[in-house]
Amino acid sequence: MTDRTDLPAPQFSTLAVHAGAAPDASTGARVTPIYQTTSYVFNDADHAASLFGLEAFGNIYTRIMNPTQAALEERVAALEGGTAALAVASGHAAQFLVFHTLLEPGDEFIAARQLYGGSVNQFNHSFKKFNWNVVWADATDPGAIAAAVTEKTKAIFVESIANPGGLVIDLPAISAVAKKAGIPLIVDNTLATPYLCQPKLHGADIVVHSMTKFLGGHGNSIGGIIVDCGTFDWSTSQHRYKTLVDPNESYGGMVLAETFGNFAFAIACRVMGLRDIGPAIAPMNAFLILTGIETLPLRMAKHSENAVAVARWLEACAEVAWVNFAGLPSSPNHALAQKLCPRGAGAVFTFGLKGGYDAGVKLVSGLKLFSHLANIGDVRSLVIHPASTTHRQLTDEQRISAGAGPDVVRLSIGIEDVADLTADLEQALAALS
């Protein structure tokens, strides 16, 4: 982007196309190249030493950093209003590195009950191996989250729009709880994307995405990202986040929070998490997601428009017991959605079938235009029955708490013509009776 200072700050759509990108200095290529290389030549021994000592920024090895990855990180950080970002291999990898940086064995964090089933499983089971302990609370009740805080609590984790239920979360209210407790608020912004909601404006300190979903938008690449909002003062926190405030033996006793200030968390995730654990994003995937983001504002506007139309149509169907979508005026969540997501409530929502579990299984098998698969955020419309798939590993109580009860069908509405989507749903619903 231009370095001129007499121009107004770029708007969202401009950032989606230009942030992090510039013509390649050596070839003039306008599109960011795929830097398909494992490693990089140092200028000399002093240059190599300064890179390894974090005294200078630059490329060492693609497990830690890659120029295609760097362009992607700068773009997402700009769209989220963050100070820095770290792109990794998947959304799950992003979550893991966040907590690896924040927690010590025996620490706790609070997570919303209304979460993607894979996150529930990761927090409940995989994290136990590290003695990181999750405490579940109802995200619709900030008081319940406040009541769950203990001296061991090191973070709060919620989704801006919950998957699969499409519930819009009151981020300002939960941020107030986090600030009172002196702990960071982590927000998974996958379903909303920064086009619909920018969590930093509502009190988030760290934002994560599964870039596999709406950011990439085309179902062709896996990736995750961590955005450091630069809003949490690690040095003065009443809690001790050792990775950030203790002298780091790997870097000659450097204290990351002192050295890197308001982007220290992103640096810590890179040099203490990604460096050693290694969930690096492939340059090709970074390139595909970077390209996908160029059309993010156009796609999200169409996704949201289509979702409202399909949800309204489903409300009138005799086979449908209820529709849960904050984009509908009938939703108790509608006013909050308009406040936090004024451009739309997203493209993912659930509805319940009067025929229950069996009807849900039959419906997803009868759809022809909707693709039955375990993903969201594609330009194509997608469908799944969570109780028999994504949330199958949970108990009945956990499924219901997460908005994935036996009658629930989840839709991820694409950018096709609405008439074609409703026609497909109509023929599949007719087959139920």
N, C-alpha and C positions, 0 to 999 in steps of 0.2 A: 504494500500500500504506500501511497505517497507520504513523504516526510514533511510536507508543508504544514505549517502551524496556523495559517490564516484561514483554513477551511473548518467548517463545523464538524463535530464528531460524527463519524459514519453511523448510519442507521443499521438496523438488524439485517435487512436483506443485503446490504452492501458488505457487511461483515461476513455474512454467510458465504459470499463469493470470494472476498479478497483477503480476509484476515489470515495471517500466517503465510501468505503466498506472495511470490514475486517471480519475475522471469529468472530462469536459471542463469547465474552469472557467467558460466563458461560457454553455454550453448545458445542462450537466448530463448530456450523453451518456455512457453508461457504457462503451461500446466506443470504443477509440481511433479518432478520425475519420481519413478519408483527406484529408490536407491537400494538395489538388490545386492548388498554387500554385507559381509560379516564384520569387517574391521576397516580402520582408517589410518593412513600414513601420518606420522607425527612430523612436525617441522624439524625438530631436533630433540636431543635428550632433555633439555630444559622444558620444552613445550610438553613433552610426554609427562614429565614430573609434575608440572603445574596442573595438568588435566587430572591425573590420578590423585592429586592432593586437594582437589576442589578449589584450587586457586584461580582457575580459569574455566570457562565453559567451552565445551567442544565435544567432538565425537571420539569415542574410544573403541566401542564394540556394540554391535546392534542389539545385543541383549539389554543394554542399558539405555541406548539412545540411537536414533536414526534420523536423518534429515526429513524423510517423508513423515515419520512419526512426529517430529518437532513441529512441522507445519500444521498437522492435525491438532496437536496440543494447543498451539497458539490460537487456532480458530475457535475451538470449543471454549477455551478460557475467555476469549473476547465475548463470545455469545452469552456466557454465564456471568460476565462481569467479574471474573476471578483474577487473581494475580499470577497464577501458573497452573499447569495441568500435567498429568501423567497418563499417557495412553498405554493400555496393557492388553493382554490376550483375550479377555472376556469380562463381562460384568461381574461374574463371581470372583475373578482374579482381582478386580478393582476393590470389591468389598473386603477380600482377604487382606490386601495390602494396607487398606485403611486401618483395620483393627490390629494388624501386626505392628503397625507404627504406634497405635494408641495404647495398647493393652500389655500388661504384664500378667504372668500366671496368677490366678486368683481374682483378677479384676472382673467387674461386671459392666454390662451395658444394657440399656433399656431399648427394646424394639417394639414397634407397633405390631399388634396382632394381625392387622390387615396388611399382609405382605404377600408377595409372590411366593409360591410354594417352595421353589428352589432355595430361596433365602431362608425360609423357615427351617428347611432341612439342614442347610449349611450351619445356621446358628445353633440349632438344637443338637446336632450330632458331630459334625466335623470340628467345630470350634472347641468342643469338650476335650479333644485330644491335647489342646494347648492350655486347658484350664481357663478358658475365656468363657464366662458364664452369662447367658442371656436371661433377662427378666422381661416377660411379656406384659404389655399393657394395652388398653383400648385407646387407639389413636383419636377416637371421637371424643374422648374425655381427658382433657389436659390435666384435670385433677387426679385422675388415676395414674398418669405418668409421673406427676409430682410426688404422689404417695409412694411410688416405687423407687425413688431415689434413696440411695444409702451412701455411706462413706466410701464404699467400693465402686460406686458408679462412675464410669469414665466417659460416657457418651450416650446420646439418644439417637436412634436410627428410625426414620420414617420414610415413606414414599410420598411425593407431592400429590400424585394421583395413584391410588392403591390398585394393584393388580391382584385378582381379576375383577374386583367389584366396581372399579371406576370411581371410588370414593375420593372426593377432594378433601385434603387434610388441612386443618387450621394451623398453618405453619407459624404465624405470629404468636398464637397462644402457646404453642409448644416451645418456640424459641424463648419465650419469657420464662418458662420452666427451666430450660437449659442454662440461661444466663444467671438465674437465681442460684442454681446449683454450681455454677462455675465450670460447666462442661460443654464441649462442642456439640452442636446439632448437625447431624449428617442426614442429608436428604437425597434419596434416590429419585432423580428427575426424569427417569426413562420415559414414562408415558406422556408426560407433559411436554418435554423438551423445553429449552429456554425460549422458544417462540411463544408458547402458551403461558409459561410460568418461569420466572427467574427467582429461585429460592433465596439467593443472597439478599434480595430486596425485602424478604420476609423473615430474615434472621438466621438463615443457614450459615454455617461455618465451612462445611465441606459438602460438595455435591458429587454424586457418582451417577454414571449412566452405564447401561448396557447399550453400547453403540450399535450392536447387532440389530436393534429395533429401529426406531424412527430416525435417528441421526443418519445411519447408513441408508435405511429406507427401502432397500431392494432385495433383502433376504439373500445376499450373496457373500457376506463376510461377518466374521465374529470379532468383536472387540469390546473393550470396556475403557472407561476413563474416570480419573479422579481429578476434581477441580478444587484447588485451594482458594477459598474466597478471600483469604488474607485478613479475616476479621477476628480471629482468636489470638489473644496474647499468651503464648505458651510460657513466656518467662515469668509472668506475674500470676499465673493461674494458681488457685489454692490447691490444685492437685499436681502431682509430679508426673509429667509425661517424660519418662526417662530417655527415650530415643531422641527427644528434642532438646532437653535441658541438661542432660549429663554429658560430661566430656566424652567424646567418641574416640575410642581406641583405634578404630579403623582409619581415622583421619587426624592422627597426631594430637588428640585431645580437643579437637574443635567442638564447640557447642553450636549445634545447627541453628537453634532458635536465635542465638546472638549473631551469628554470621549472616544468615539469610533473611531474618526479619519476617516480613509479611508473606513470604512464599516458602518459609522453612518447612512447612508440612509437606508440600509437593516434593521438595528436595529430599526430605527424609524417606518418603515412600520410594523414591527412585534409588537412592544410594544405599539404603539399608534394607529395602524390601525387594524391589525389582532386581537389584544387583545380585542378591544372594539366593532368592527363591526362583527367579527367572521366568515369570509368565509374560514373556515379551510378545508384543503384537507383531505380526508379519508385515513387512513393508507393503506387500500387495494389498493386505486388508486395510492398512492405514490409507493407502491411495484410494481404494474403493469407497471407504467411509468419507474421506475428505471430499471426494467427488459428489457423493450423495448429499452432503450438507449444503452444497451449492443450491439445491432446490428445496431445502427444508421449509422455508416460509411458504412456498407455493403448495407443497404437499400437505403441510399441516393445516392450512386453510381449507383445502379440499377435503382432507380426512374429517375435519371437524364438522364441516357443512354436511357431508354425507352421513356422518354418524347421527346427527340430530334427525335427519329425514328418515333414516332406517328405524331409529328408536321410536319415533312418533308412529310409524307404520305398525311396528310390533305391538304398541300399546292397544291398538284397535283389533288385534287378532284374538279370536275366541280360544285358541289353544294356549295362549300365553297368560300366565297367572300374574306376572308383574314384570316391569322393566326397571332396572336400576341404572340410571344414567344422570349424572349431575347436569348435563346439558338440557334436560327437560324441565319445564316449569313445574311439573308435578313432583320433582325430586325435592326432598327436604334439604338436600345439599346444594340446591340451585343458587341460592343467594351467595353462599360462600364461593362457589365456582365463579360466579360473575365478578366477585371481588378479587380473587387470586389469579383467575385465568380468564381475563376479559375477552380474549380472542377465541375462546372455545374451551370446552371441557374434555377435549381429547377425542380419540377414536376407538377406545376400548371400553366396552360396557358388558353387563351381564343381563340376562333375563331368565325367568323361571317358567318351566313348562308344567301345565296341570297334570301331565302324565308322569312326572317325577323322573327318577333315574333312568328307567327303561326308555322313556320318550326322548330323553337327552341323547342317549346312545344311538337311538334310531335316527334322530334328526341329523346329527353330524354325519352319519353314513349316507343320508339321502340327498345332501346338498351337492350340487354339481359345479357351480361357479366359485363358491367359497371353498378354499382349500382347508382340509382337516389336518392340522399339523400343530406342533408345539412351538409356536412363535407368535409374535405380534409386531406391529409397526412396519409391515410390508406395504408396498403400493397395491398389492393384491389383497382382497378381503379374505380373512382367515377365521376359522371356527374351531372350538375345542370344547369338550365336556370335561371340566377340570376334575370332578370327583373320580373319574375313571382313568385320568392321565396325570396331569401336572401335580395334582394334590392327592394322588392315590396313596402315597406313603404316609399321609397324615391320619390321625384319628378322626372319627366323625365329628367330635367336638372341635378339633382344630380346623377341619374343613369349613364347618359352619362359621366359626369365628373369622376365618379368612375370607368369607364371602364365596365359598366354593361348595355349597351344600349339594345334595344329590340331584336336585332339579335344575341346577344352574348350568346355563350354556354361556360361554364367553365368545363375543365377537370382536374382531379387530377389523374395523371398516377401512377398506382401501379407497382408491381414487377412481374407481369405475363409475359408470352411470348408475344412479340410484334405481332407476326403473329395472335394470337388469338384476340388481341385488335383491330387490323385493320380490321379483318374479321367481328367483331361485328359492328364496325363503318360503314363498307361498306354496310352491309345489312340494317342498319337503315337509311343511307343516300339514298339508292336505293328506300326505301319506300316513300321518300318525293316526288318523281316524279311519 
